[in-house]
Amino acid sequence: MLRSMFAKLMAVVLAIVLVCMLALFSLFYLSMRDSYIDNRMDSLKSQAYEIAYLASRVRNNDMLFPFSSSNTTNTYIEWKVNSVYNEYQAFCVVMDRTGTTKLYANEELMASNNIHFDERQIIRTLSNVLQGKEVIEKSDTANGPAFTVAVPWIDNGYVLGAVFVQTAAQTVYATYRGLALQVALAAIIAFVVAGFCIFLVTRQIISPLRVMAQMSGEMAEGKFDRRVPVTGSRETQELATAFNLMATQLEALEQTRRDFVANVSHELRSPMTSMQGFLQGMLDGTIPMSEQKQYMQIVLDETRRLSKLVGSLLNLSRLENGETPLAMSDFDVHETLRRVIIASMSQLDDKQMELSLSFEDEPMYVHADQDQIEQVLINLLSNAIKYTPAGGRIRIQTAQKDKLTSITVSDNGPGILPEDAPYVFDRFYKADKAHTVGKGTGLGLAICKRIMERHHQSIRLLPTDIGATFEFTLESGHAPQNEQTLPEDSNAAESLG
């Protein structure tokens, strides 16, 4: 039972080649056999006509007697029938009209080979020959199957008798069967060579698949660094390239999963360890009653931190899984910005920060999910407030670019190190890489990135000399027909401090 792909492919291709070769050989054999028999019969018929012509040259008064050896024509006839036997293994006989008198035959050769013409066949055939017809037939004789050619013997337009030429069928078959054996041998050699070539080609096709199967098994064991060589045909190379790309993506995904588990474990363990320590201290009396309220407030802050972390994780998970559909609408992004700023005023005041706004148009409509864009603005503004020292400055700018609206949030904080810039949108990227330890969960920018991807828009970190600048784009929208728009005020700016 053929179970491997290699064995099945070899068997199928070899079977097809074998069937094709057998069909071609059978067609060639049958065509060659028929053609050879026809050519042999034509040759015997031509020889019979020559003997008939020579017989007609003999004098009529000598035809009642055996041919005389002194007669030149008789001598040539004798030579002719012997040459026919030597060349074709055929026996000749010249009969009169009655079919009973043999005017000439190579009787010595016939006697030595125990050959006898069937008189019933001669009588049955003679009637057609005497009408001037040619007869070619295969019949069973006492010596086995034989081919018989009979032609009329004509002199001065009158049929005097018939010339019969007979040869054993086995003699005819033996000639072309030898050629058929040579063709069969050549076909067998060709089949062996074809099988060897098919073996090499099939192995070349299957070998990369075996390597991929082996690499897949190793990857299933967690070895995602495995790669397959890009060799073979174009299709195999494309498959190997796709396999290696998949392996690279799986390796990156596995690393992301490990980092995610490690980061989540760290983020959860830190506040839980702190909470456990404080609660244990209050229970065993290590923390006096007078200080317990202070530490209870710390425990409450840590629970809020955990709640925020879990909420961010759930939010990111829903965004990545597409569980929350987009509620697309046209809205004024400036109005959304104002709501976000008002919600953050207490934080700005606590740090005595300056906030400047630069709007190109007023109002400015975009087409997006307003709630999710508000979440992006909250995250960006919250990060800017967190990582900018007290008394710092934050600037929010909007601009129209073709059919897109860009929103930029920048600050004059410590900024982001160049080596950390490619990772700012990764999960759990922490601001401590920018020397601001202990702030945020590292999920805000990852959520922003996913929201913008769902909107088919971009968000990026712009290169700056001071602080950090983030820009994202939205599809421009249209003002509702029933809403009165304010007159445009180019380069309008507001300052809050």
Secondary structure in CASP SS format (residue, H / E / C, confidence):
PFRMAT SS
TARGET T0000
AUTHOR 0000-0000-0000
METHOD secondary structure of the structure
MODEL  1
M C 1.00
L C 1.00
R C 1.00
S C 1.00
M H 1.00
F H 1.00
A H 1.00
K H 1.00
L H 1.00
M H 1.00
A H 1.00
V H 1.00
V H 1.00
L H 1.00
A H 1.00
I H 1.00
V H 1.00
L H 1.00
V H 1.00
C H 1.00
M H 1.00
L H 1.00
A H 1.00
L H 1.00
F H 1.00
S H 1.00
L H 1.00
F H 1.00
Y H 1.00
L H 1.00
S H 1.00
M H 1.00
R H 1.00
D H 1.00
S H 1.00
Y H 1.00
I H 1.00
D H 1.00
N H 1.00
R H 1.00
M H 1.00
D H 1.00
S H 1.00
L H 1.00
K H 1.00
S H 1.00
Q H 1.00
A H 1.00
Y H 1.00
E H 1.00
I H 1.00
A H 1.00
Y H 1.00
L H 1.00
A H 1.00
S H 1.00
R C 1.00
V C 1.00
R C 1.00
N H 1.00
N H 1.00
D H 1.00
M C 1.00
L C 1.00
F C 1.00
P C 1.00
F C 1.00
S C 1.00
S C 1.00
S C 1.00
N C 1.00
T H 1.00
T H 1.00
N H 1.00
T H 1.00
Y H 1.00
I H 1.00
E H 1.00
W H 1.00
K H 1.00
V H 1.00
N H 1.00
S H 1.00
V H 1.00
Y H 1.00
N H 1.00
E H 1.00
Y H 1.00
Q C 1.00
A E 1.00
F E 1.00
C E 1.00
V E 1.00
V E 1.00
M E 1.00
D E 1.00
R C 1.00
T C 1.00
G C 1.00
T C 1.00
T C 1.00
K E 1.00
L E 1.00
Y E 1.00
A E 1.00
N C 1.00
E H 1.00
E H 1.00
L H 1.00
M H 1.00
A H 1.00
S H 1.00
N C 1.00
N C 1.00
I C 1.00
H C 1.00
F C 1.00
D C 1.00
E H 1.00
R H 1.00
Q H 1.00
I H 1.00
I H 1.00
R H 1.00
T H 1.00
L H 1.00
S H 1.00
N H 1.00
V H 1.00
L C 1.00
Q C 1.00
G C 1.00
K C 1.00
E C 1.00
V E 1.00
I E 1.00
E E 1.00
K E 1.00
S E 1.00
D E 1.00
T E 1.00
A C 1.00
N C 1.00
G E 1.00
P E 1.00
A E 1.00
F E 1.00
T E 1.00
V E 1.00
A E 1.00
V E 1.00
P E 1.00
W E 1.00
I E 1.00
D E 1.00
N C 1.00
G C 1.00
Y E 1.00
V E 1.00
L E 1.00
G E 1.00
A E 1.00
V E 1.00
F E 1.00
V E 1.00
Q E 1.00
T E 1.00
A E 1.00
A H 1.00
Q H 1.00
T H 1.00
V H 1.00
Y H 1.00
A H 1.00
T H 1.00
Y H 1.00
R H 1.00
G H 1.00
L H 1.00
A H 1.00
L H 1.00
Q H 1.00
V H 1.00
A H 1.00
L H 1.00
A H 1.00
A H 1.00
I H 1.00
I H 1.00
A H 1.00
F H 1.00
V H 1.00
V H 1.00
A H 1.00
G H 1.00
F H 1.00
C H 1.00
I H 1.00
F H 1.00
L H 1.00
V H 1.00
T H 1.00
R H 1.00
Q H 1.00
I H 1.00
I H 1.00
S H 1.00
P H 1.00
L H 1.00
R H 1.00
V H 1.00
M H 1.00
A H 1.00
Q H 1.00
M H 1.00
S H 1.00
G H 1.00
E H 1.00
M H 1.00
A H 1.00
E C 1.00
G C 1.00
K C 1.00
F C 1.00
D C 1.00
R C 1.00
R C 1.00
V C 1.00
P C 1.00
V C 1.00
T C 1.00
G C 1.00
S C 1.00
R H 1.00
E H 1.00
T H 1.00
Q H 1.00
E H 1.00
L H 1.00
A H 1.00
T H 1.00
A H 1.00
F H 1.00
N H 1.00
L H 1.00
M H 1.00
A H 1.00
T H 1.00
Q H 1.00
L H 1.00
E H 1.00
A H 1.00
L H 1.00
E H 1.00
Q H 1.00
T H 1.00
R H 1.00
R H 1.00
D H 1.00
F H 1.00
V H 1.00
A H 1.00
N H 1.00
V H 1.00
S H 1.00
H H 1.00
E H 1.00
L H 1.00
R H 1.00
S H 1.00
P H 1.00
M H 1.00
T H 1.00
S H 1.00
M H 1.00
Q H 1.00
G H 1.00
F H 1.00
L H 1.00
Q H 1.00
G H 1.00
M H 1.00
L H 1.00
D C 1.00
G C 1.00
T C 1.00
I C 1.00
P C 1.00
M H 1.00
S H 1.00
E H 1.00
Q H 1.00
K H 1.00
Q H 1.00
Y H 1.00
M H 1.00
Q H 1.00
I H 1.00
V H 1.00
L H 1.00
D H 1.00
E H 1.00
T H 1.00
R H 1.00
R H 1.00
L H 1.00
S H 1.00
K H 1.00
L H 1.00
V H 1.00
G H 1.00
S H 1.00
L H 1.00
L H 1.00
N H 1.00
L H 1.00
S H 1.00
R H 1.00
L H 1.00
E H 1.00
N H 1.00
G C 1.00
E C 1.00
T C 1.00
P C 1.00
L C 1.00
A C 1.00
M E 1.00
S E 1.00
D E 1.00
F E 1.00
D E 1.00
V H 1.00
H H 1.00
E H 1.00
T H 1.00
L H 1.00
R H 1.00
R H 1.00
V H 1.00
I H 1.00
I H 1.00
A H 1.00
S C 1.00
M H 1.00
S H 1.00
Q H 1.00
L H 1.00
D H 1.00
D H 1.00
K C 1.00
Q C 1.00
M C 1.00
E E 1.00
L E 1.00
S E 1.00
L E 1.00
S E 1.00
F E 1.00
E C 1.00
D C 1.00
E C 1.00
P C 1.00
M C 1.00
Y E 1.00
V E 1.00
H E 1.00
A E 1.00
D E 1.00
Q H 1.00
D H 1.00
Q H 1.00
I H 1.00
E H 1.00
Q H 1.00
V H 1.00
L H 1.00
I H 1.00
N H 1.00
L H 1.00
L H 1.00
S H 1.00
N H 1.00
A H 1.00
I H 1.00
K H 1.00
Y H 1.00
T C 1.00
P C 1.00
A C 1.00
G C 1.00
G C 1.00
R E 1.00
I E 1.00
R E 1.00
I E 1.00
Q E 1.00
T E 1.00
A E 1.00
Q E 1.00
K E 1.00
D C 1.00
K C 1.00
L E 1.00
T E 1.00
S E 1.00
I E 1.00
T E 1.00
V E 1.00
S E 1.00
D E 1.00
N C 1.00
G C 1.00
P C 1.00
G C 1.00
I C 1.00
L C 1.00
P C 1.00
E C 1.00
D C 1.00
A H 1.00
P H 1.00
Y H 1.00
V C 1.00
F C 1.00
D C 1.00
R C 1.00
F C 1.00
Y C 1.00
K C 1.00
A H 1.00
D H 1.00
K H 1.00
A H 1.00
H C 1.00
T C 1.00
V C 1.00
G C 1.00
K C 1.00
G C 1.00
T C 1.00
G C 1.00
L C 1.00
G H 1.00
L H 1.00
A H 1.00
I H 1.00
C H 1.00
K H 1.00
R H 1.00
I H 1.00
M H 1.00
E H 1.00
R H 1.00
H C 1.00
H C 1.00
Q C 1.00
S C 1.00
I E 1.00
R E 1.00
L E 1.00
L E 1.00
P C 1.00
T C 1.00
D C 1.00
I C 1.00
G C 1.00
A C 1.00
T E 1.00
F E 1.00
E E 1.00
F E 1.00
T E 1.00
L E 1.00
E E 1.00
S E 1.00
G C 1.00
H C 1.00
A C 1.00
P C 1.00
Q C 1.00
N C 1.00
E C 1.00
Q C 1.00
T C 1.00
L C 1.00
P C 1.00
E C 1.00
D C 1.00
S C 1.00
N C 1.00
A E 1.00
A E 1.00
E E 1.00
S E 1.00
L E 1.00
G C 1.00
END
